[in-house]
C-alpha cells in the first residue's frame, strides 16, 4: 500500500511520535495549524470516516478517548478541537482516517 500514514505507522517515514497503542498512533503534524497540532490515526487502514463500518465502532470510540487522553497529556486544559476531514470537498489530503487534535491557544471561531 502506498499510504503516507501507513508508512509512518510502520516506521518507514520518521515522525515525532506522541502516543502509540495496539490500535492507533499519534504524531506531531509537520505543518501545524495551531500551537499544538497532533494527528491521531488508526493502525487499521480506513480511507476516511465515510468508509468506516459498523465493525469499526469500538475503534472510533477508542480514538475519541485517546484524543482526550493526549489533550490532557499535552496540557490542553483550557480546551482543544478534534477535526477529521472527509473527501475532496472536506479537504482530506491523506486518504487514511485521521483526527487532528488542535489546541494550546485560542482557536478561530470560524470552524467551530
TIVO-2410 file (N, C-alpha, C; in nm, 3 decimals):
# residues 112
REC num residu      c1      c2      c3 atome chaine
REC   1      X   0.085  -0.118   0.000     N      A
REC   1      X   0.000   0.000   0.000    CA      A
REC   1      X   0.089   0.124   0.000     C      A
REC   2      X   0.046   0.223  -0.074     N      A
REC   2      X   0.124   0.345  -0.087    CA      A
REC   2      X   0.059   0.458  -0.008     C      A
REC   3      X   0.038   0.434   0.121     N      A
REC   3      X  -0.029   0.531   0.207    CA      A
REC   3      X   0.075   0.595   0.299     C      A
REC   4      X   0.080   0.728   0.297     N      A
REC   4      X   0.175   0.802   0.379    CA      A
REC   4      X   0.162   0.765   0.527     C      A
REC   5      X   0.040   0.762   0.580     N      A
REC   5      X   0.023   0.734   0.722    CA      A
REC   5      X   0.054   0.590   0.756     C      A
REC   6      X   0.024   0.496   0.667     N      A
REC   6      X   0.063   0.356   0.691    CA      A
REC   6      X   0.215   0.345   0.699     C      A
REC   7      X   0.285   0.421   0.617     N      A
REC   7      X   0.432   0.420   0.620    CA      A
REC   7      X   0.485   0.482   0.749     C      A
REC   8      X   0.420   0.587   0.797     N      A
REC   8      X   0.460   0.649   0.924    CA      A
REC   8      X   0.437   0.551   1.038     C      A
REC   9      X   0.322   0.485   1.040     N      A
REC   9      X   0.291   0.387   1.144    CA      A
REC   9      X   0.395   0.274   1.144     C      A
REC  10      X   0.435   0.231   1.025     N      A
REC  10      X   0.532   0.121   1.011    CA      A
REC  10      X   0.675   0.165   1.041     C      A
REC  11      X   0.697   0.294   1.060     N      A
REC  11      X   0.832   0.344   1.088    CA      A
REC  11      X   0.915   0.364   0.963     C      A
REC  12      X   0.854   0.353   0.846     N      A
REC  12      X   0.927   0.372   0.720    CA      A
REC  12      X   0.953   0.520   0.693     C      A
REC  13      X   0.871   0.606   0.749     N      A
REC  13      X   0.887   0.750   0.739    CA      A
REC  13      X   0.894   0.803   0.882     C      A
REC  14      X   0.997   0.882   0.914     N      A
REC  14      X   1.011   0.930   1.051    CA      A
REC  14      X   0.900   1.027   1.090     C      A
REC  15      X   0.867   1.025   1.219     N      A
REC  15      X   0.769   1.118   1.274    CA      A
REC  15      X   0.804   1.144   1.420     C      A
REC  16      X   0.747   1.249   1.474     N      A
REC  16      X   0.764   1.277   1.617    CA      A
REC  16      X   0.645   1.215   1.689     C      A
REC  17      X   0.665   1.091   1.734     N      A
REC  17      X   0.559   1.014   1.798    CA      A
REC  17      X   0.519   1.076   1.931     C      A
REC  18      X   0.387   1.083   1.952     N      A
REC  18      X   0.330   1.136   2.075    CA      A
REC  18      X   0.265   1.024   2.155     C      A
REC  19      X   0.208   0.925   2.085     N      A
REC  19      X   0.134   0.818   2.151    CA      A
REC  19      X   0.125   0.698   2.058     C      A
REC  20      X   0.124   0.578   2.119     N      A
REC  20      X   0.101   0.458   2.040    CA      A
REC  20      X   0.044   0.350   2.130     C      A
REC  21      X  -0.054   0.278   2.078     N      A
REC  21      X  -0.103   0.157   2.142    CA      A
REC  21      X  -0.128   0.054   2.034     C      A
REC  22      X  -0.197  -0.053   2.067     N      A
REC  22      X  -0.215  -0.162   1.970    CA      A
REC  22      X  -0.305  -0.124   1.852     C      A
REC  23      X  -0.385  -0.017   1.866     N      A
REC  23      X  -0.480   0.017   1.761    CA      A
REC  23      X  -0.458   0.152   1.694     C      A
REC  24      X  -0.377   0.239   1.755     N      A
REC  24      X  -0.361   0.372   1.696    CA      A
REC  24      X  -0.223   0.430   1.723     C      A
REC  25      X  -0.194   0.537   1.650     N      A
REC  25      X  -0.063   0.601   1.652    CA      A
REC  25      X  -0.086   0.752   1.640     C      A
REC  26      X  -0.018   0.830   1.722     N      A
REC  26      X  -0.031   0.976   1.717    CA      A
REC  26      X   0.106   1.039   1.700     C      A
REC  27      X   0.110   1.145   1.621     N      A
REC  27      X   0.235   1.215   1.594    CA      A
REC  27      X   0.210   1.362   1.565     C      A
REC  28      X   0.313   1.443   1.579     N      A
REC  28      X   0.301   1.587   1.553    CA      A
REC  28      X   0.286   1.612   1.404     C      A
REC  29      X   0.195   1.703   1.370     N      A
REC  29      X   0.175   1.743   1.232    CA      A
REC  29      X   0.298   1.822   1.185     C      A
REC  30      X   0.341   1.797   1.062     N      A
REC  30      X   0.460   1.867   1.012    CA      A
REC  30      X   0.429   2.009   0.965     C      A
REC  31      X   0.302   2.042   0.950     N      A
REC  31      X   0.260   2.177   0.912    CA      A
REC  31      X   0.150   2.222   1.010     C      A
REC  32      X   0.189   2.249   1.135     N      A
REC  32      X   0.089   2.275   1.239    CA      A
REC  32      X   0.001   2.396   1.209     C      A
REC  33      X  -0.129   2.381   1.239     N      A
REC  33      X  -0.227   2.487   1.222    CA      A
REC  33      X  -0.263   2.552   1.356     C      A
REC  34      X  -0.198   2.506   1.463     N      A
REC  34      X  -0.216   2.562   1.597    CA      A
REC  34      X  -0.087   2.533   1.675     C      A
REC  35      X  -0.076   2.597   1.790     N      A
REC  35      X   0.044   2.577   1.873    CA      A
REC  35      X   0.066   2.427   1.899     C      A
REC  36      X  -0.041   2.355   1.930     N      A
REC  36      X  -0.037   2.210   1.941    CA      A
REC  36      X  -0.121   2.153   1.827     C      A
REC  37      X  -0.061   2.068   1.745     N      A
REC  37      X  -0.133   2.005   1.634    CA      A
REC  37      X  -0.081   1.863   1.619     C      A
REC  38      X  -0.162   1.770   1.665     N      A
REC  38      X  -0.125   1.628   1.666    CA      A
REC  38      X  -0.224   1.552   1.579     C      A
REC  39      X  -0.172   1.457   1.502     N      A
REC  39      X  -0.257   1.370   1.421    CA      A
REC  39      X  -0.268   1.235   1.490     C      A
REC  40      X  -0.389   1.184   1.502     N      A
REC  40      X  -0.414   1.052   1.558    CA      A
REC  40      X  -0.474   0.966   1.447     C      A
REC  41      X  -0.408   0.854   1.418     N      A
REC  41      X  -0.453   0.766   1.310    CA      A
REC  41      X  -0.472   0.624   1.361     C      A
REC  42      X  -0.575   0.556   1.311     N      A
REC  42      X  -0.588   0.414   1.346    CA      A
REC  42      X  -0.482   0.335   1.269     C      A
REC  43      X  -0.434   0.228   1.327     N      A
REC  43      X  -0.338   0.143   1.256    CA      A
REC  43      X  -0.407   0.067   1.143     C      A
REC  44      X  -0.535   0.041   1.160     N      A
REC  44      X  -0.613  -0.020   1.052    CA      A
REC  44      X  -0.636   0.086   0.946     C      A
REC  45      X  -0.607   0.053   0.821     N      A
REC  45      X  -0.627   0.150   0.714    CA      A
REC  45      X  -0.777   0.161   0.683     C      A
REC  46      X  -0.831   0.278   0.713     N      A
REC  46      X  -0.967   0.315   0.676    CA      A
REC  46      X  -0.951   0.446   0.600     C      A
REC  47      X  -1.002   0.453   0.478     N      A
REC  47      X  -0.976   0.569   0.393    CA      A
REC  47      X  -1.026   0.700   0.455     C      A
REC  48      X  -1.144   0.699   0.515     N      A
REC  48      X  -1.198   0.818   0.580    CA      A
REC  48      X  -1.313   0.775   0.670     C      A
REC  49      X  -1.367   0.870   0.743     N      A
REC  49      X  -1.481   0.840   0.829    CA      A
REC  49      X  -1.597   0.785   0.746     C      A
REC  50      X  -1.611   0.832   0.623     N      A
REC  50      X  -1.720   0.786   0.537    CA      A
REC  50      X  -1.708   0.637   0.502     C      A
REC  51      X  -1.589   0.581   0.509     N      A
REC  51      X  -1.569   0.440   0.478    CA      A
REC  51      X  -1.568   0.351   0.602     C      A
REC  52      X  -1.580   0.410   0.720     N      A
REC  52      X  -1.584   0.329   0.842    CA      A
REC  52      X  -1.710   0.243   0.842     C      A
REC  53      X  -1.698   0.124   0.897     N      A
REC  53      X  -1.807   0.028   0.902    CA      A
REC  53      X  -1.853   0.009   1.046     C      A
REC  54      X  -1.965  -0.059   1.063     N      A
REC  54      X  -2.016  -0.088   1.197    CA      A
REC  54      X  -1.911  -0.161   1.280     C      A
REC  55      X  -1.835  -0.247   1.217     N      A
REC  55      X  -1.730  -0.322   1.288    CA      A
REC  55      X  -1.620  -0.230   1.342     C      A
REC  56      X  -1.615  -0.106   1.296     N      A
REC  56      X  -1.514  -0.010   1.341    CA      A
REC  56      X  -1.562   0.077   1.457     C      A
REC  57      X  -1.683   0.053   1.505     N      A
REC  57      X  -1.742   0.140   1.608    CA      A
REC  57      X  -1.655   0.148   1.734     C      A
REC  58      X  -1.606   0.035   1.782     N      A
REC  58      X  -1.522   0.036   1.904    CA      A
REC  58      X  -1.392   0.111   1.878     C      A
REC  59      X  -1.335   0.092   1.761     N      A
REC  59      X  -1.212   0.164   1.725    CA      A
REC  59      X  -1.237   0.314   1.722     C      A
REC  60      X  -1.346   0.357   1.662     N      A
REC  60      X  -1.378   0.500   1.654    CA      A
REC  60      X  -1.397   0.559   1.794     C      A
REC  61      X  -1.465   0.486   1.881     N      A
REC  61      X  -1.480   0.532   2.019    CA      A
REC  61      X  -1.347   0.541   2.090     C      A
REC  62      X  -1.262   0.442   2.068     N      A
REC  62      X  -1.128   0.442   2.128    CA      A
REC  62      X  -1.048   0.565   2.082     C      A
REC  63      X  -1.058   0.597   1.954     N      A
REC  63      X  -0.985   0.713   1.903    CA      A
REC  63      X  -1.028   0.841   1.975     C      A
REC  64      X  -1.157   0.855   2.001     N      A
REC  64      X  -1.205   0.975   2.070    CA      A
REC  64      X  -1.151   0.981   2.213     C      A
REC  65      X  -1.149   0.868   2.282     N      A
REC  65      X  -1.096   0.865   2.418    CA      A
REC  65      X  -0.946   0.895   2.419     C      A
REC  66      X  -0.875   0.844   2.319     N      A
REC  66      X  -0.732   0.871   2.309    CA      A
REC  66      X  -0.708   1.020   2.281     C      A
REC  67      X  -0.795   1.082   2.200     N      A
REC  67      X  -0.783   1.227   2.178    CA      A
REC  67      X  -0.786   1.301   2.311     C      A
REC  68      X  -0.881   1.267   2.395     N      A
REC  68      X  -0.893   1.332   2.525    CA      A
REC  68      X  -0.770   1.306   2.612     C      A
REC  69      X  -0.720   1.183   2.608     N      A
REC  69      X  -0.600   1.149   2.686    CA      A
REC  69      X  -0.479   1.228   2.638     C      A
REC  70      X  -0.460   1.234   2.506     N      A
REC  70      X  -0.347   1.310   2.451    CA      A
REC  70      X  -0.360   1.457   2.487     C      A
REC  71      X  -0.481   1.512   2.475     N      A
REC  71      X  -0.502   1.653   2.509    CA      A
REC  71      X  -0.464   1.679   2.655     C      A
REC  72      X  -0.502   1.590   2.744     N      A
REC  72      X  -0.467   1.606   2.886    CA      A
REC  72      X  -0.316   1.598   2.905     C      A
REC  73      X  -0.252   1.502   2.839     N      A
REC  73      X  -0.107   1.486   2.850    CA      A
REC  73      X  -0.033   1.607   2.792     C      A
REC  74      X  -0.092   1.673   2.694     N      A
REC  74      X  -0.030   1.791   2.631    CA      A
REC  74      X  -0.062   1.921   2.706     C      A
REC  75      X  -0.140   1.910   2.813     N      A
REC  75      X  -0.173   2.028   2.894    CA      A
REC  75      X  -0.277   2.118   2.829     C      A
REC  76      X  -0.364   2.062   2.748     N      A
REC  76      X  -0.467   2.142   2.681    CA      A
REC  76      X  -0.590   2.157   2.770     C      A
REC  77      X  -0.566   2.198   2.894     N      A
REC  77      X  -0.670   2.206   2.996    CA      A
REC  77      X  -0.775   2.313   2.966     C      A
REC  78      X  -0.740   2.412   2.887     N      A
REC  78      X  -0.834   2.521   2.858    CA      A
REC  78      X  -0.916   2.494   2.733     C      A
REC  79      X  -0.897   2.378   2.674     N      A
REC  79      X  -0.977   2.341   2.558    CA      A
REC  79      X  -0.894   2.298   2.439     C      A
REC  80      X  -0.958   2.227   2.350     N      A
REC  80      X  -0.894   2.180   2.228    CA      A
REC  80      X  -1.002   2.146   2.127     C      A
REC  81      X  -0.962   2.124   2.005     N      A
REC  81      X  -1.055   2.089   1.897    CA      A
REC  81      X  -1.010   1.958   1.835     C      A
REC  82      X  -1.106   1.873   1.799     N      A
REC  82      X  -1.080   1.749   1.726    CA      A
REC  82      X  -1.152   1.760   1.592     C      A
REC  83      X  -1.077   1.742   1.484     N      A
REC  83      X  -1.132   1.758   1.349    CA      A
REC  83      X  -1.092   1.638   1.265     C      A
REC  84      X  -1.184   1.591   1.182     N      A
REC  84      X  -1.148   1.496   1.078    CA      A
REC  84      X  -1.204   1.548   0.947     C      A
REC  85      X  -1.123   1.549   0.844     N      A
REC  85      X  -1.164   1.593   0.711    CA      A
REC  85      X  -1.202   1.470   0.630     C      A
REC  86      X  -1.308   1.482   0.551     N      A
REC  86      X  -1.358   1.369   0.474    CA      A
REC  86      X  -1.373   1.409   0.328     C      A
REC  87      X  -1.301   1.340   0.242     N      A
REC  87      X  -1.315   1.360   0.098    CA      A
REC  87      X  -1.257   1.490   0.046     C      A
REC  88      X  -1.267   1.506  -0.085     N      A
REC  88      X  -1.209   1.622  -0.152    CA      A
REC  88      X  -1.270   1.753  -0.104     C      A
REC  89      X  -1.402   1.760  -0.096     N      A
REC  89      X  -1.467   1.884  -0.052    CA      A
REC  89      X  -1.444   1.912   0.095     C      A
REC  90      X  -1.412   1.809   0.172     N      A
REC  90      X  -1.378   1.826   0.313    CA      A
REC  90      X  -1.230   1.854   0.335     C      A
REC  91      X  -1.156   1.867   0.225     N      A
REC  91      X  -1.011   1.899   0.227    CA      A
REC  91      X  -0.928   1.787   0.290     C      A
REC  92      X  -0.967   1.662   0.270     N      A
REC  92      X  -0.887   1.549   0.319    CA      A
REC  92      X  -0.767   1.533   0.226     C      A
REC  93      X  -0.647   1.547   0.279     N      A
REC  93      X  -0.527   1.542   0.195    CA      A
REC  93      X  -0.461   1.404   0.194     C      A
REC  94      X  -0.482   1.324   0.298     N      A
REC  94      X  -0.428   1.188   0.303    CA      A
REC  94      X  -0.547   1.094   0.319     C      A
REC  95      X  -0.558   0.997   0.232     N      A
REC  95      X  -0.672   0.906   0.232    CA      A
REC  95      X  -0.654   0.793   0.333     C      A
REC  96      X  -0.640   0.833   0.458     N      A
REC  96      X  -0.632   0.743   0.574    CA      A
REC  96      X  -0.698   0.821   0.686     C      A
REC  97      X  -0.801   0.766   0.745     N      A
REC  97      X  -0.872   0.835   0.852    CA      A
REC  97      X  -0.772   0.890   0.953     C      A
REC  98      X  -0.787   1.017   0.986     N      A
REC  98      X  -0.702   1.077   1.089    CA      A
REC  98      X  -0.777   1.189   1.158     C      A
REC  99      X  -0.747   1.204   1.286     N      A
REC  99      X  -0.807   1.308   1.368    CA      A
REC  99      X  -0.700   1.411   1.401     C      A
REC 100      X  -0.734   1.536   1.379     N      A
REC 100      X  -0.646   1.647   1.415    CA      A
REC 100      X  -0.682   1.690   1.557     C      A
REC 101      X  -0.585   1.694   1.645     N      A
REC 101      X  -0.604   1.746   1.780    CA      A
REC 101      X  -0.533   1.881   1.783     C      A
REC 102      X  -0.612   1.986   1.798     N      A
REC 102      X  -0.561   2.123   1.789    CA      A
REC 102      X  -0.584   2.196   1.919     C      A
REC 103      X  -0.484   2.271   1.965     N      A
REC 103      X  -0.501   2.347   2.088    CA      A
REC 103      X  -0.376   2.423   2.125     C      A
REC 104      X  -0.369   2.459   2.252     N      A
REC 104      X  -0.254   2.532   2.303    CA      A
REC 104      X  -0.267   2.682   2.286     C      A
REC 105      X  -0.380   2.727   2.230     N      A
REC 105      X  -0.406   2.869   2.210    CA      A
REC 105      X  -0.555   2.884   2.179     C      A
REC 106      X  -0.603   3.008   2.178     N      A
REC 106      X  -0.742   3.035   2.140    CA      A
REC 106      X  -0.755   3.009   1.991     C      A
REC 107      X  -0.847   2.917   1.957     N      A
REC 107      X  -0.865   2.880   1.817    CA      A
REC 107      X  -0.970   2.968   1.751     C      A
REC 108      X  -0.961   2.982   1.621     N      A
REC 108      X  -1.057   3.061   1.544    CA      A
REC 108      X  -1.198   3.005   1.560     C      A
REC 109      X  -1.294   3.093   1.568     N      A
REC 109      X  -1.432   3.050   1.580    CA      A
REC 109      X  -1.494   3.021   1.443     C      A
REC 110      X  -1.422   3.044   1.336     N      A
REC 110      X  -1.473   3.022   1.201    CA      A
REC 110      X  -1.519   2.878   1.181     C      A
REC 111      X  -1.446   2.784   1.236     N      A
REC 111      X  -1.475   2.642   1.212    CA      A
REC 111      X  -1.539   2.575   1.333     C      A
REC 112      X  -1.584   2.650   1.430     N      A
REC 112      X  -1.642   2.588   1.550    CA      A
REC 112      X  -1.787   2.554   1.529     C      A
***
